[in-house]
Amino acid sequence: MGFPKRSILKFCENVFATFVILACIFTLMTSLSSSKLYKRIKTSSSRSKQGVLREAKNSFRMAMDSHDQDDKNTFTTPMIPSKIAARPHPYIDPYQQWFRDRNVVKYSVRDKHPVLPEAEVINNKDVCKNDPVDILIYFQSRWDHFERRSVLRETWASSKTFKDIRIRAIFVLGRSAVPTDQLKINNENLLYHDILQGDFIDSIANLTMKSILALKWINENCIQAKYVLKADDDMFVNVFALVEYLISQIYEKDKVVMCHAKENDTSPIERNKNSKWYVPPNVFQGRKRFPRFCSGYTAIFTSDLVPILYKASFSNPYFSVDDAYLFGLLMEKIKDVIFFDIQDNMTLNQKSALEEYTGDGAIEHVACNAWESGALEKFWRATLSKLTKWAKSHANVAIVQQTRNDMMGRR
């Protein structure tokens, strides 16, 4: 007894059809899987290029994402890693390595500067003396910001913040348009001896003059500093986080700038003569947008750049947009500069930053705007209440204790 021939043929056709259908399904699934994998890889690559790693577990986001911007300089986007999580046991604190001697040679001036007045109104040459200096802070401050300078001296810019890291600070001012106001500045300087005052009117148009004056002063009087921190006087900087999470990443490198970087060809150049940000046509000739530069509200750079930048200021055209001048025009002439973009760890939103510092959550902003009266003190007290294990081991105990006492007295 056998199967009919027609039944056998139909059975074979059904088997073949089933095989074809399964093969199609397999091919479709493989294609979809490959497509999803490609999308994941592409998304991951894109996220990496943008430095978007917001899901890190600790307060400071983890990553180091770098790429070359041009054949001269390197542009790097760091995300601040957790040093605590990676510490071996027993832990040997490497902080002394972070402040290695750089043996920078100052620029020997041969000619008069083309735009800078020959003499300063006030020049405190002995702020650094011949002592070792780890971080020199220079503030671009307006002449009448007496209260801000007073608070900065007592909080994060104090030379007594650390017990073993040496900080010095200088305030760069211009002159008041009213000559009798000079007495107020003179009296302040008699108390603190930390003012550098140029012989030019203190105005937005002369901000670049302040930058050049600061370079000149550091070149001549504090070239031994390992790092230079430039800040506006309405900024709060968490100096403990600055050292532990930022300087610890760059100490082996030379010619480094860490800042909120404005990428090449993204910021328009103002050619309108009536604008306070006017750039004359002989600067960046033929260009409509600035080269890469740093927003000047806060930036830290290695001291080996100081004499090179100061030298470059003698031969480059002057214009009043100080951050584009210092970190754009002058920096563009220097080879092998490494830019670290730390804009994700800086904010000009005072309200949200204060909520971050005074709340129970993590702190991720190293530099914050603190324009409002009392804001600097609030940031400082919150910082001292959230010191990491590393920061506690280096903070001046007397400052921490005094701040705690002040906080207790306000309750």
C-alpha positions, 0 to 999 in steps of 0.5 A: 500500500503506498501514498498516491503520487499527487499526495507526495507532490503536494507534501513536497510543495508544502515542505518547500514552501515552509522552508522558504517562509522560514528562510525569509523570516530568518533573513528579516530578523537578521536584518532587523537585528543588524539595523538595531545594532548599527543604530546603537553603535551610531547613537553611542558614537554620537553621544561619545562625540558630544561628551553626553554621559549624564548617567554616571553614578557619582557627583562628577560625570565620568569620561574622557572624550577627545578629538583633534580640531586642527593640526595645531591644537588638540581639543578635549572634552573631559567629564570629571571622574570619581577618584574615590572609586578608583583609589587603591588600598592603601591609598597614597595621595598623589596631590604633590605630583599635581603641582610639579615644578614647571620651570617656566622661563619668563619672557624678556621684554625688549620693547615698549608694549604697543598698547599697554601704559608703561607704568601701573597706578598700583603694582603689588610685586610682592604678592608671590615674592619668591615663594612657591605658588601652586595656583595664582588666581587673578580676578578681572574686577571693576574698581568699585566692587569693594564688597565682592573683593572682600568676600572673595578674600574670605572665602574660596580665594583665600590663601588659607583655604588649604593647609598644603596647597599654596594659593595667591590672588590678585585683583586687576582693576582700571581707574575710575573716571572720577579722580577722587575715587582713587583714594578709596582704592588706595585705602583698600590696597593699604589693607590687603596689598593684592591690587593691580591697577592699570593706568586706563579707565575701568570700562568694558572697552578696556577689558582686554587691557586688563588681560594683557596687564595680568599677563605682564604682571604674572610674567614678571612677578609670579612666573613660578605659579604652576597654574593660573586661574582667571575669574570674574569677580562674580564667580564662585569656584569650588577650589577643592573640586578644581584641584581634586577633579580637574588639575589631577587630570592635567598635571602631566600635560603642558600648554593646557587650558580648561574652560567653557570652550566656544568651538571654531566658527560658531560665534559671530564677529561683530563688525558694527562700530556702535557695538561694545563688542566691535572687532575692527576689520584688520582682526580676523580679516575676511572671517565672519566667525571667531576661531575657537576660544574660551568664555572668559568668566572662568578658565584655568591654564598652565603657567607655561602659556603665560610668557608665550601669550604675553609675547604674542600680545606685542605683535597681534592687533588689539581689540576689546573682546578680551576672551576672544583676544586672549584665548582666541587670537593669541592662543591660535598662534601657539602650537600644541595647546590642549583645550579641555572643554568643561562647560558641563561643569560650569554654570551662569544660572545662580539659582539652580546652582545654589539649589544644587549646592545646598540640596541633598543631591550631588554637586557637578558644577565647579564654577558657578555665577554668584552675582547676588549679594550673599551668594558667594557666602552661601556657596562657600558654606555649602561647599565646606559642608560637602567636602570629600574625604580628599578635600577634608584631608587638605582643607585648613581645619580652622576655616572649616571649623569657623564656617561650621560655627558661623552656620550654627550661629545662624540657626 
